[in-house]
Amino acid sequence: MRVEFVPWNRVHYQLPQVWWPTSLKRSKVEIQNAFIGKSEKPTAEEVSAALGPSAKLWKQLADWLAEEQGVAVQEWKSISPKYGWTLRLKLKKRIIVHLSPCGGCFRVLFILGDRAIRAARQSNLPQNVAKVIEDAPRYPEGTGVRLVVRGARDLAAIRKLALVKLEN
């Protein structure tokens, strides 16, 4: 048997191919942000054109949050042009919801803490939304619940989740 000495700085460690827990893996997002590649924040006209028929729902949700819930601070944010732009709706400094414009629809993201997750489970959300909450990835800052709004029927669950987030 022949043993070969390898200096410590030449040792290559091979990490296992799957070393992240599945709960931390990022799921693939099927719907792309409408403003990928854009370096400046979008104008209201560009957002409306990208959203198409769902622009009315975007406005309804933003107006409802601002007028009835006091979530009046709106801040556009992009971490990089390759991810596009997201509108953060805030209550003072607290981010309540992220809205991402897509082609013909928009994505909604809530980061819910443990109390909010318990409250959401106890509320009477539609079964498909409850499944999204159960399958949502957990992060140190909370559970990331991502939903897509394509029609008016989707707004009821979004409003319930916004109220849960505001109360918890």
C-alpha positions as CSV (number, residue, x, y, z in Angstrom):
1,M,0.0,0.0,0.0
2,R,1.4,3.4,-1.0
3,V,0.6,6.5,1.0
4,E,1.1,9.8,-0.6
5,F,1.7,13.0,1.4
6,V,-0.3,16.0,0.3
7,P,0.5,19.4,1.8
8,W,-2.5,20.9,3.6
9,N,-2.8,23.9,1.2
10,R,-3.3,21.5,-1.7
11,V,-6.1,19.5,-0.2
12,H,-9.3,20.0,-2.0
13,Y,-12.5,19.4,-0.1
14,Q,-15.5,18.4,-2.0
15,L,-18.7,19.7,-0.5
16,P,-21.8,17.5,-0.9
17,Q,-23.9,18.6,-3.8
18,V,-27.0,19.1,-1.6
19,W,-25.9,20.7,1.6
20,W,-28.7,23.2,2.3
21,P,-31.8,22.0,4.1
22,T,-34.7,22.0,1.7
23,S,-36.5,24.6,3.8
24,L,-33.8,27.1,3.0
25,K,-33.6,26.4,-0.7
26,R,-35.1,29.2,-2.8
27,S,-38.0,28.1,-4.9
28,K,-38.1,28.9,-8.6
29,V,-40.2,31.9,-9.4
30,E,-42.1,31.2,-12.6
31,I,-43.3,34.8,-13.2
32,Q,-40.6,37.3,-13.9
33,N,-40.5,40.8,-12.6
34,A,-41.5,43.3,-15.4
35,F,-38.6,45.6,-14.8
36,I,-35.6,43.2,-14.9
37,G,-32.7,45.1,-16.5
38,K,-34.1,48.5,-15.7
39,S,-31.7,50.6,-13.6
40,E,-34.1,53.4,-12.7
41,K,-37.3,53.1,-10.8
42,P,-40.4,52.7,-13.0
43,T,-42.9,55.4,-13.6
44,A,-46.6,55.1,-12.9
45,E,-47.2,54.8,-16.6
46,E,-44.6,52.0,-17.0
47,V,-46.1,50.1,-14.1
48,S,-49.6,50.4,-15.5
49,A,-48.5,49.3,-18.9
50,A,-46.7,46.3,-17.5
51,L,-49.5,45.2,-15.2
52,G,-52.2,45.5,-18.0
53,P,-55.6,44.6,-16.6
54,S,-54.3,43.9,-13.1
55,A,-53.2,47.6,-12.8
56,K,-56.7,48.3,-11.3
57,L,-56.2,45.6,-8.7
58,W,-52.7,47.0,-7.8
59,K,-54.2,50.4,-7.3
60,Q,-57.1,49.0,-5.2
61,L,-54.8,47.1,-2.9
62,A,-52.4,50.1,-2.5
63,D,-55.3,52.5,-1.9
64,W,-57.0,50.2,0.6
65,L,-53.8,49.8,2.6
66,A,-53.1,53.6,2.5
67,E,-56.6,54.9,3.2
68,E,-58.1,52.2,5.5
69,Q,-55.0,50.7,7.2
70,G,-52.7,53.7,7.3
71,V,-50.0,52.0,5.2
72,A,-49.2,55.2,3.3
73,V,-45.4,55.1,2.8
74,Q,-44.4,53.7,-0.6
75,E,-40.8,53.0,-1.5
76,W,-39.5,51.5,-4.7
77,K,-36.5,49.2,-4.1
78,S,-34.2,47.2,-6.4
79,I,-31.1,45.3,-5.1
80,S,-29.9,44.8,-8.7
81,P,-31.2,45.4,-12.2
82,K,-31.2,41.6,-12.7
83,Y,-34.0,41.2,-10.1
84,G,-36.2,44.1,-11.2
85,W,-38.1,46.5,-8.9
86,T,-40.4,46.0,-6.0
87,L,-42.7,48.5,-4.3
88,R,-42.5,48.3,-0.5
89,L,-45.6,49.5,1.4
90,K,-44.8,50.6,4.9
91,L,-46.5,51.7,8.1
92,K,-44.0,54.2,9.4
93,K,-40.7,52.3,9.1
94,R,-42.2,48.8,9.2
95,I,-42.6,47.0,5.8
96,I,-46.0,45.5,5.6
97,V,-45.9,44.1,2.0
98,H,-43.8,44.0,-1.1
99,L,-45.5,44.3,-4.5
100,S,-43.6,43.2,-7.6
101,P,-45.1,44.1,-11.0
102,C,-45.0,41.3,-13.6
103,G,-46.5,41.0,-17.1
104,G,-50.3,41.0,-16.6
105,C,-50.2,40.3,-12.9
106,F,-48.2,41.1,-9.8
107,R,-46.5,39.2,-7.0
108,V,-47.2,39.9,-3.3
109,L,-44.7,39.1,-0.6
110,F,-45.3,39.1,3.2
111,I,-42.6,38.3,5.7
112,L,-44.6,36.9,8.6
113,G,-43.2,36.3,12.1
114,D,-44.2,33.3,14.3
115,R,-47.3,35.1,15.8
116,A,-48.5,36.2,12.4
117,I,-48.1,32.6,11.1
118,R,-50.2,31.2,14.0
119,A,-52.8,33.9,13.4
120,A,-52.9,33.2,9.7
121,R,-53.4,29.5,10.4
122,Q,-56.4,30.3,12.6
123,S,-58.0,32.6,10.1
124,N,-60.2,31.2,7.4
125,L,-58.0,31.7,4.4
126,P,-58.6,29.7,1.2
127,Q,-57.1,26.3,1.2
128,N,-54.6,27.1,-1.6
129,V,-53.3,30.1,0.4
130,A,-53.0,28.0,3.6
131,K,-50.9,25.5,1.6
132,V,-48.6,28.3,0.4
133,I,-48.1,29.5,4.0
134,E,-47.3,25.9,5.2
135,D,-44.8,25.4,2.3
136,A,-43.3,28.9,2.6
137,P,-39.6,29.2,3.2
138,R,-38.5,30.2,6.7
139,Y,-35.8,32.9,7.1
140,P,-34.3,34.5,10.2
141,E,-36.6,37.5,9.8
142,G,-39.7,35.4,9.3
143,T,-41.6,33.2,6.8
144,G,-41.7,34.5,3.2
145,V,-45.3,34.1,1.9
146,R,-45.4,34.7,-1.9
147,L,-48.7,35.0,-3.8
148,V,-49.6,36.0,-7.3
149,V,-52.6,38.4,-8.0
150,R,-54.2,37.8,-11.3
151,G,-57.8,38.6,-10.6
152,A,-60.2,40.3,-8.1
153,R,-60.8,37.1,-6.3
154,D,-57.2,36.9,-5.2
155,L,-57.4,40.2,-3.3
156,A,-59.6,39.0,-0.4
157,A,-56.8,36.6,0.9
158,I,-54.2,39.3,0.4
159,R,-56.3,41.7,2.5
160,K,-56.7,39.1,5.3
161,L,-52.9,38.5,5.3
162,A,-52.3,42.2,5.4
163,L,-54.5,42.5,8.4
164,V,-52.8,39.6,10.1
165,K,-49.4,41.3,9.5
166,L,-50.6,44.6,10.8
167,E,-52.1,43.0,14.0
168,N,-49.0,40.9,14.7
